Amino acid sequence: MAPTTSLHKDRSKQWHDVLSELYAKFQQHGQQAVDTFHDEDVHQARVNCRKLMTLLRILDPNDETELLPLFKKAQKRLGKVRDEDVLIDAFKERRKQAKEQEQDQLAKLLKAVIKEQKEHRRLYRKKLVSKLPPLQGKKLHKKWKPFLEEQLPALVAASDVNRLMRELEISYEQKKKHYRQIAKAQGLEAEETLTALHKVRIAAKELRYTAEAAGFALNAKFREHEQLYKKIQKELGHINDRHVWIEALEELEPKRVKFDASVRDEFVGELRREMNTAIHENERVI
């Protein structure tokens, strides 16, 4: 029994060290994100929060520690700001290209879009300032300390991250199969097809994040999944980006924001063509 006990202690310490480091980074970047709204701090706070959530789902799938809801709420607040940061940067780059190509009306449209998204971000930042500090504060610390110091060894002993990875693989393959069936029946551009494709991307993302966050506890076969599913997620992300951009453009009201609707429609058409090209190019992946 001694070697088993020693091995279990080593595993528990490994989990303890990884969790402690992620928690410290989440706290540090979260506080900086609230103070400065620097996009990298928002991103890193979100990344480390997501990794903590991933590991908690492995260790505590029934949420006996009651930690997961706190991290989910923090992730939501950080994600709203981060998504707007990414969207604004993407439209800024598009506007730069439009100006270089002397597409004045398109540049004007993109300026209006950026202004609108900045207003959305301002509201999300305001909520981040009011909501994130309490979510990172006493209530979280009160639950985190006993989890790390008392509950962790038993949770580590009961967990099987390699089994979870196999389950996630099966789920991913099922979602791919469903997507292909919907695409064949509805066509690649149908809204139902795009929704099914988004679910494939989410499944790939979950595999990638699990392989990334729990790599220290995985068999060699599964550790290789991080790069594989990162690539798949990236390719599917190009498709999802266009979908998100189209939705943002279609939500604009010409009379209120003041832009030429025909220019918007033409740009949306261009984005749809880009999205469809990306879907066709990734048929081998999905």
N, C-alpha and C positions, 0 to 999 in steps of 0.2 A: 504493500500500500504506500510505502514511503515515496517511491519514484512518482506515483500518480499524484500524490499530494503536492510534491515539489513542482511537478509539471503544471498542476492547476494554479499554484501560487504564481508561477511565472506568467501564465496566461492572464491571470487577474491583474498582475502588475502591468503587463503590457497594455491591457485595455484601460487601466487606470491612467497610465501616462499619456496615452493618445487622447482620451477624453478630457483630461486636465488641460492639455495643450490647446485643443480645439475650443474649450470653454473660455480659456484666457484670451484667445484671439478674437472670439466672438464678442466678449466684453470690451476689449480694447478698441476694435474697429467700430463696434456699435456706438460707443461713446463718442468717438471721433466723427462718425457719420452724423450724429445729432448736432455736434458742435460746428462742423464745417460744411457738411453735405458733399464733401469731396467724393467724386464718383468711385474712386478706388476703395475708399473706406466703406462705402455703401456696398460695393461688390464683395469685398472680403468679409464683411459682417454677414452678408447673405450666404456666402459660400460656407463659412464655418458653422453657421446656424443649420444649413442644410445637411452638412456632414454629421452634426450632432443628432439631428432628427433621424438620419439614416441609421446610425448606430443604435439609437434608442429603439427603433422599430425592430432591430435584430434582437436586442437584449430584453426588451420589455414590450412585446407585441400587444399585450392587453392593457398597457399603460397603468400598471399598478403603482408606479412612482408618481403619476400625475404630472410628469414633466413635459410630455409631448405637446399638450395644448398651448403651453406658454411659448415654446419654441415655434409652433405653427403660427401663432399670432404675430410673433416678432418677424418671422419669415415673410408673412403677408405684407407687413408694413414696409419692410426693406425691399421686397419684390416690386411693390407699386412704384417706388422711387427709382429703383434700378431699371425697370422696364421703360420708364419715361426717359431716363438718361440715354439708354441705348437707342430709343426711337428718335430722340432729338438729334443725337450724333449722326444717325443714318440720314435724316432729312437735311442736316447741315452739309453733309458730303454731297448729297444729290443737288443741293442748291449751288454749291461751289461748281459742280460739273455743268449745271445749266448756265451759270454766268459765264464760264469759260467758253461755252458753245453759243453764247449770245442768245440764249432762249429766255428773253426777258419776262415773258408772261409766266413761264414755268417757274422761274426764279421768284417771281412775285407770289405765286401760289404757295411755293414751299416756305417762303417767309411767313405767310399767314398760318400755315400748318405748324411751323416751329413755335410761333407765338401762342397758338392754341395749346400745344402740348406743354409749353412752359407754364401756362396757367394751371393745367392739370397737375404738373409736377409740384408747383407751389403749394397746392392744396394737400398733396400727398406728403410733402415735406413737413407741412404744418402738423399733420396727423402723426408723422414719425416722431417729431419732437415731443408731442404730448403722450404718445402711447409706448414708445420703445423704452425709455428709462424705467418706468414701472415694471415692464416685462423682464428687464434685466436686473431688477433690484431685489428687495428683501424676500419677496414671495418665491422667486426663483432660487435664490441662495439657500433659503430654508429647506427646499426640497432637494437641491443639488447635493448638499453636504452629506446627508445620510445616504443618499443613493450611492455616492462615490465611496464613502468610507465604510458603509455597513451592508448595503444591499448588493453591491456589485459582484462579489465572489460567487454568490448563489446564482445570479443571473447569467454570469459567464459560463458556469458549469452546465446550465440548462440550455444554452444557446447552440445553434448549429448554423453558422453563416454559410457554409458550403451547400447545405440543403436549401437554404433560402435562395441562393444564386441559381440553383437548378430550377426552383419554382419560378423565379423571375424569367429564366430562359424560356420555359414552357409558355408562360403568359405572353412573352414577346412574340413567340412564333404563332400563337393563337391570334393575336392582334394583327399580325402580318397577313395571315390567312383570311381573316375577316375583311381587311382592307382590300385585298385582291378580289374577293367576291363582290364587294360593293362597287369597286372600280369597274369591274367587268359588266355589272348590271346597270350602273348609273352613269358611267363615264368618268374620266379623270378630273373633270372640272366641276362636278356636282358638289354641292355643299356637304352632303352626307359622306361623299368620298373624302373630302378634305378633313372632315371631322374624324373619320376613321384613321386617316393618315396622321393626324395630330396625336391620336392615341398610340400609334406605333412609335412616334417620336418620344412620347412620355415614357413608354415602356423601355425604350433604348436608353433614355436619360436615367431611369431608375437603375438599370443594370450598370451603367457607367459610374454613377455616383456610389453605388454599393461597392463595386470593385475598387473605386478610388478610396473611399473612406475606410473600408474594412480590409484593404489589401494585406495588412500585417497579419490577418487571421485566416486568409484564404489559401487554398491549394494553388500550386503554380498554374494550373490550367485556367483557373478563374482570374488570377491576377492579370493575365494577358487580355482579359475582356475590357479593361479600362480603355486601352487605345483603340480596340476594335469598335466599341460602342460609342466612343468619343467621336470617331470619324463618321459613323452612321448618324449620330445626333447632329453633328455639324452640317452634313449634307441635307438632312431633313429640316434643319434650322433655316437654311436659305429659302426653302419653300414657305415655311411658317412666317418668316419675316415679311415676305411679300403679302401674305394673307393679312397680317396685322397692319401693314402700311395701307393696304386697300381699305380696310375697315376704318382706319383713322381718317383717311381722305373722304370716304363716303359719309362720315358723320358730320363733316363741315357743312355749315349753312351759308350759301353764297351771300345772302342779303346781310347777315350779321357780321361775317368775317370779311366780306367784300373781296371776291375773286371771281374770275371768269369760269363758270361751270363747265364750259366746253373744254377749257384747258385741263381742268380736273379730270374730266371724262377721258380725254386723250391720254393723260398720264396713267390713269387707272388701267386703261387698255394695255399700255406698255408694261405695267407691272404684272398684269395677268399673263401676258405673253412670256415674260421672264419666269413667272411661277410655273407655267405649263412646261416650258423648256426644261426647268430644273426637275420637274416630276418625271418627264420622259428620260432624262439623263440618269435618273436614279432608279429606274425600273429594276435594274439588276440587284440593287440593295434591298428594295422593298417588294 
